[in-house]
Amino acid sequence: MKIRENVLISELTTMRLGGEARYVIEVDNKWQLKTVIDWAEDGGELSDGKKIIQSEGPLPWFVLGGGANTIGRDEGFPGVIILMRENWIDIIDATEENVMVAAGAGTVWDDFVRFTVEHNFSGVECLAKIPGTVGAAPVQNIGAYGQEVSQTIDHVEAYDTVAREFVILGRDEMKMSYRETLFNTGPEAGRYIITSVAFILYDADFEGMRPPFYNSLQKYLDENLGAKDKEIYNLEGYPPEVLYNGVSAIRGDKLPDPSVSASSGSFFRNIYFESSNTEALALAEKSGCKIYDKPDGRKMINTGALIEKAGFSGKLLHGMRVSEKASLVLINESAKSYADLAAARAEISAGVLDKFGFEIRQEPVEIV
Ligand SMILES: Cc1cc2nc3c(=O)[nH]c(=O)nc-3n(C[C@H](O)[C@H](O)[C@H](O)COP(=O)(O)OP(=O)(O)OC[C@H]3O[C@@H](n4cnc5c(N)ncnc54)[C@H](O)[C@@H]3O)c2cc1C
């Protein structure tokens, strides 16, 4: 455990905004996590061996992984930010067709994906290079290039901060859909802190491996694999490593690298609506944007396309650049504060509402 005081949230989050957090505590295992939560809730003394801090409790707390989907506000945070740092990956079971691989919440997500690819396991290879940690992946059900993490998660271990005990939650209990889960939506949001995640992956040599079913990925592979490779791999037979490399290359070209440019990736969510929602369907048709049929029966339009058609692509608003390559992405080029981001967000949202009649929603979480 490591305790720090008065730390800028801008240093803990990839959007690089936000004032000071009163305490920041790194926890290396689930028992330390429990100790910190109990201390924050009940008060008392907490020590990391070097520093001793006191709280009268209850003190607000917020859990952070890599800060790639979280934004700090100018006023900072008066409580404790807990950084999840438990880092391990383990193959815990294997049959002829699949394997169960688990990882600690603080493991870097892409380290986990690379581990699976190096072992020729299929299931998360298209989620290559998504910034952040394993523990945050289930929270908003990360997805990219035709895969969603909900397709492969078997269960998580979590600390139930209400019952104050560790629990196992199965995939069905997590209510995972596009960017929404038990962890971030509804009455239980924020209740569970994930300490490890277990995935069911396929042995890629076994039949039943999933093909890439995302157009831009397929196109990239068609155009970039050499003739010899094309003979070896048919549509259904790309090894995970080829898909991992393909997705990494596409992302490298299209998305900002958080170590270079400040952003939270997609700043707005795509728009999902029930197919029975005739009003939304009429607006979607009028917008001229492509309407997608999703596997859960809903329809979707890409908010990035609306932002582009509303004329915001490439624009610099209050120090925030609307990415030219991916209009859902806002890059913090020179914003001085959260207030600048809020002003840019308001302009884009109002522009889209005005032109297309859709209210758009922010994807990243805010520390409040
Ligand atoms: C350049 C870029 C590209 C991106 N591309 C994608 C993409 O393709 N697809 C996609 O889905 N997302 C994408 N994202 C968003 C982001 O990478 C993911 O949401 C990722 O899962 C965030 O991980 P993190 O550890 O940084 O989460 P954080 O930002 O630290 O936390 C996010 C939320 O999860 C909660 N949380 C974190 N850890 C835990 C835990 N252990 N238990 C319970 N709650 C927890 C936090 O309280 C917060 O509410 C992108 C972001 C960037 C910057």
The ligand as a MOL file (V3000), in Angstrom:
LIG
                    3D

  0  0  0     0  0            999 V3000
M  V30 BEGIN CTAB
M  V30 COUNTS 53 58 0 0 0
M  V30 BEGIN ATOM
M  V30 1 C -7.2120 6.4490 -26.5590 0
M  V30 2 C -8.3420 5.6830 -25.9150 0
M  V30 3 C -8.9990 4.6990 -26.6270 0
M  V30 4 C -10.0450 3.9670 -26.0440 0
M  V30 5 N -10.6570 3.0060 -26.7790 0
M  V30 6 C -11.6790 2.2910 -26.2200 0
M  V30 7 C -12.3360 1.2560 -26.9760 0
M  V30 8 O -11.9720 0.9610 -28.1160 0
M  V30 9 N -13.3570 0.6020 -26.3930 0
M  V30 10 C -13.7610 0.8730 -25.1050 0
M  V30 11 O -14.7020 0.2290 -24.6370 0
M  V30 12 N -13.1530 1.8440 -24.3720 0
M  V30 13 C -12.1290 2.5360 -24.8890 0
M  V30 14 N -11.5090 3.5270 -24.1600 0
M  V30 15 C -11.9620 3.8070 -22.7890 0
M  V30 16 C -11.1110 3.0800 -21.7070 0
M  V30 17 O -9.8970 2.6190 -22.2420 0
M  V30 18 C -11.8650 1.8970 -21.1040 0
M  V30 19 O -13.0840 2.3150 -20.5520 0
M  V30 20 C -11.0420 1.1920 -20.0100 0
M  V30 21 O -11.7180 0.0630 -19.5490 0
M  V30 22 C -10.7230 2.1290 -18.8580 0
M  V30 23 O -9.8860 1.4370 -17.9510 0
M  V30 24 P -9.2460 2.2070 -16.7320 0
M  V30 25 O -8.5680 1.2110 -15.8600 0
M  V30 26 O -8.4180 3.3150 -17.2090 0
M  V30 27 O -10.5780 2.7490 -16.0370 0
M  V30 28 P -10.7320 4.0560 -15.1320 0
M  V30 29 O -10.8730 5.2410 -15.9890 0
M  V30 30 O -9.6890 4.0900 -14.0830 0
M  V30 31 O -12.1580 3.7380 -14.4620 0
M  V30 32 C -13.3120 3.7310 -15.2800 0
M  V30 33 C -14.5350 3.4260 -14.4000 0
M  V30 34 O -14.4070 2.1160 -13.8560 0
M  V30 35 C -14.3790 2.1680 -12.4250 0
M  V30 36 N -13.3900 1.1680 -12.0160 0
M  V30 37 C -12.0720 1.1210 -12.3490 0
M  V30 38 N -11.5110 0.0200 -11.8170 0
M  V30 39 C -12.4940 -0.6220 -11.1340 0
M  V30 40 C -12.5480 -1.8220 -10.3660 0
M  V30 41 N -11.4720 -2.5860 -10.1900 0
M  V30 42 N -13.7320 -2.1790 -9.8080 0
M  V30 43 C -14.8330 -1.4200 -9.9830 0
M  V30 44 N -14.8440 -0.2780 -10.6880 0
M  V30 45 C -13.6910 0.1060 -11.2580 0
M  V30 46 C -13.9940 3.5850 -12.0660 0
M  V30 47 O -14.5010 3.9230 -10.7750 0
M  V30 48 C -14.6680 4.3530 -13.1850 0
M  V30 49 O -16.0300 4.4970 -12.8910 0
M  V30 50 C -10.4420 4.2520 -24.7120 0
M  V30 51 C -9.7570 5.2440 -23.9850 0
M  V30 52 C -8.7100 5.9480 -24.5610 0
M  V30 53 C -7.9860 6.9880 -23.7660 0
M  V30 END ATOM
M  V30 BEGIN BOND
M  V30 1 1 1 2
M  V30 2 1 2 3
M  V30 3 2 2 52
M  V30 4 2 3 4
M  V30 5 1 4 5
M  V30 6 1 4 50
M  V30 7 2 5 6
M  V30 8 1 6 7
M  V30 9 1 6 13
M  V30 10 2 7 8
M  V30 11 1 7 9
M  V30 12 1 9 10
M  V30 13 2 10 11
M  V30 14 1 10 12
M  V30 15 2 12 13
M  V30 16 1 13 14
M  V30 17 1 14 15
M  V30 18 1 14 50
M  V30 19 1 15 16
M  V30 20 1 16 17
M  V30 21 1 16 18
M  V30 22 1 18 19
M  V30 23 1 18 20
M  V30 24 1 20 21
M  V30 25 1 20 22
M  V30 26 1 22 23
M  V30 27 1 23 24
M  V30 28 2 24 25
M  V30 29 1 24 26
M  V30 30 1 24 27
M  V30 31 1 27 28
M  V30 32 2 28 29
M  V30 33 1 28 30
M  V30 34 1 28 31
M  V30 35 1 31 32
M  V30 36 1 32 33
M  V30 37 1 33 34
M  V30 38 1 33 48
M  V30 39 1 34 35
M  V30 40 1 35 36
M  V30 41 1 35 46
M  V30 42 1 36 37
M  V30 43 1 36 45
M  V30 44 2 37 38
M  V30 45 1 38 39
M  V30 46 1 39 40
M  V30 47 2 39 45
M  V30 48 1 40 41
M  V30 49 2 40 42
M  V30 50 1 42 43
M  V30 51 2 43 44
M  V30 52 1 44 45
M  V30 53 1 46 47
M  V30 54 1 46 48
M  V30 55 1 48 49
M  V30 56 2 50 51
M  V30 57 1 51 52
M  V30 58 1 52 53
M  V30 END BOND
M  V30 END CTAB
M  END
